[in-house]
């Protein structure tokens, strides 16, 4: 458990540093590359079929850790399962996670009945593009949904996806996420609920 916590902390820090590097090198404005298209202001289960229709979204790429389940859990809440069943008729769904644990992400994906990719190294676009190609949808009809600005939102924006920032599912925010929010706002990102 301790080993996983240390590896997890290093992984979070590494993805943040990679994200910061991408932001610095990006030719787009720093605020634009980090700006979510939609700040939900709540957890993922509050994305409704009506919201998907309003933005013409036909596919969702969902982050896993803290977006669907707390980072150290594999149990799916009944509310999450109900939400997946409610939106499944409206959109293609893929899980794309930075987590390197194949077994953990596979277990969650199998329980939800959706395809997945693990070890994505977001803000890298490679595995997001792989999921989009498998959905056979245009980029502008797919949303990247996640709780982190420097991984999920940055990766989605770099690829040209619609991006949705959600609150962490565990209810607890990591200090790194809080730092990302602070730094993003310093760069001009607006995170008010829209």
C-alpha positions in Angstrom: 0.0 0.0 0.0 2.8 2.4 1.0 4.7 1.5 -2.2 1.6 2.2 -4.3 1.2 5.6 -2.6 4.8 6.6 -3.3 4.5 5.5 -6.9 1.2 7.2 -7.2 2.6 10.5 -5.8 5.6 10.3 -8.2 3.2 9.6 -11.1 1.0 12.6 -10.2 4.0 14.9 -10.0 5.5 13.5 -13.2 2.3 14.1 -15.2 2.0 17.6 -13.7 5.6 18.4 -14.8 5.0 17.0 -18.2 1.8 19.1 -18.4 3.6 22.2 -17.4 6.2 21.5 -20.1 3.5 21.2 -22.7 1.8 24.4 -21.6 5.1 26.3 -21.8 5.9 24.9 -25.3 2.4 25.3 -26.7 1.9 28.0 -29.3 -1.6 28.7 -28.0 -2.1 31.1 -25.2 -1.5 29.6 -21.8 -5.0 30.3 -20.6 -6.6 28.8 -23.8 -4.7 25.5 -23.7 -5.8 24.9 -20.1 -9.4 26.3 -20.4 -12.1 23.7 -20.1 -15.0 24.1 -22.6 -17.3 23.3 -19.7 -16.7 23.5 -15.9 -19.3 21.2 -14.5 -18.9 22.3 -10.9 -20.0 18.8 -9.8 -19.0 15.2 -10.1 -19.2 13.3 -13.4 -22.6 11.7 -12.7 -24.2 15.1 -13.2 -23.4 15.0 -16.9 -26.9 14.5 -18.4 -28.1 13.2 -21.8 -29.5 16.8 -22.3 -26.1 18.3 -21.8 -24.5 15.9 -24.2 -27.2 16.8 -26.8 -26.7 20.5 -26.2 -23.0 20.3 -27.1 -23.6 17.7 -29.9 -21.4 15.1 -28.1 -21.5 11.5 -29.4 -18.5 10.2 -27.5 -17.0 10.5 -24.0 -13.4 9.7 -23.0 -13.5 9.4 -19.2 -10.5 9.7 -16.9 -10.7 7.1 -14.1 -8.9 8.1 -10.9 -10.8 10.8 -9.0 -13.1 11.2 -12.0 -15.0 7.9 -11.6 -13.6 6.4 -8.4 -11.3 7.6 -5.7 -7.7 6.9 -6.7 -7.2 4.1 -4.2 -10.4 2.2 -4.8 -11.8 -0.2 -7.4 -15.3 -0.4 -6.2 -17.9 1.2 -8.4 -20.7 3.2 -6.7 -24.3 2.2 -7.6 -24.8 5.9 -8.7 -21.9 5.7 -11.1 -23.2 2.4 -12.6 -26.7 3.9 -12.9 -25.2 7.0 -14.6 -23.3 4.9 -17.1 -26.4 3.0 -18.0 -28.4 6.2 -18.5 -25.8 7.8 -20.9 -24.7 4.7 -22.7 -27.6 4.9 -25.3 -26.5 8.4 -26.2 -22.7 8.2 -26.5 -19.7 5.9 -27.1 -17.7 5.6 -23.8 -14.0 4.9 -23.3 -11.9 5.0 -20.2 -8.4 6.4 -20.7 -6.3 6.5 -17.5 -2.8 7.5 -16.6 -2.8 4.7 -14.1 -0.3 2.0 -14.9 -2.2 -0.8 -13.1 -3.7 -2.8 -16.0 -5.6 -5.0 -13.6 -7.2 -2.1 -11.7 -8.4 -0.2 -14.8 -9.5 -3.4 -16.4 -11.6 -4.4 -13.4 -13.3 -1.0 -13.4 -13.9 -1.0 -17.2 -15.2 -4.6 -17.1 -17.6 -3.7 -14.3 -18.9 -0.7 -16.3 -18.9 -2.7 -19.6 -16.7 -0.2 -21.5 -13.4 -0.4 -23.4 -10.3 1.1 -21.8 -6.7 2.2 -22.2 -4.3 2.5 -19.3 -0.9 4.1 -18.9 -2.0 7.0 -21.1 0.7 9.5 -19.9 -1.8 12.4 -20.3 -1.3 15.2 -21.4 0.0 13.0 -24.2 -2.6 12.8 -27.0 -1.6 9.3 -28.2 -4.1 7.1 -26.3 -6.9 9.7 -26.6 -6.5 9.6 -30.3 -6.6 5.8 -30.2 -9.9 5.9 -28.3 -11.4 8.6 -30.7 -10.4 6.4 -33.8 -12.0 3.4 -32.2 -15.2 5.4 -31.7 -15.1 6.5 -35.4 -16.2 10.0 -34.5 -15.0 13.5 -35.5 -12.9 15.1 -32.8 -15.4 17.9 -32.1 -18.1 15.3 -31.2 -15.9 13.7 -28.4 -15.4 15.1 -24.9 -12.5 14.5 -22.6 -13.9 14.4 -19.1 -11.6 14.6 -16.1 -10.8 16.3 -12.8 -7.2 17.5 -13.6 -6.3 20.6 -15.7 -2.7 19.7 -16.5 -3.5 16.1 -17.6 -7.1 15.6 -18.7 -8.1 19.1 -19.9 -4.7 19.8 -21.4 -4.6 16.5 -23.3 -8.1 17.1 -24.6 -7.5 20.6 -25.7 -4.2 19.7 -27.4 -6.2 17.1 -29.5 -9.1 19.5 -30.2 -11.7 17.6 -28.1 -14.5 19.3 -26.1 -13.2 19.3 -22.5 -15.3 19.0 -19.3 -13.7 19.6 -15.9 -15.5 17.8 -13.1 -15.0 17.7 -9.4 -13.1 14.8 -7.9 -15.4 11.8 -7.1 -13.8 11.1 -3.8 -14.8 14.6 -2.6 -11.3 15.2 -1.3 -9.0 17.3 -3.4 -5.3 16.6 -3.6 -2.9 19.5 -2.9 -1.4 19.1 -6.4 -4.9 19.6 -8.0 -5.4 22.6 -5.8 -2.0 23.9 -7.0 -3.0 23.3 -10.6 -6.2 25.2 -10.2 -4.3 28.1 -8.5 -1.6 28.2 -11.3 -4.2 28.0 -14.0 -6.2 30.9 -12.6 -2.9 32.8 -12.4 -2.5 32.2 -16.1 -6.0 33.5 -16.8 -8.1 30.4 -16.9 -11.7 30.9 -15.8 -13.0 28.0 -13.7 -16.4 29.4 -12.8 -19.3 27.0 -13.4 -20.9 27.5 -16.8 
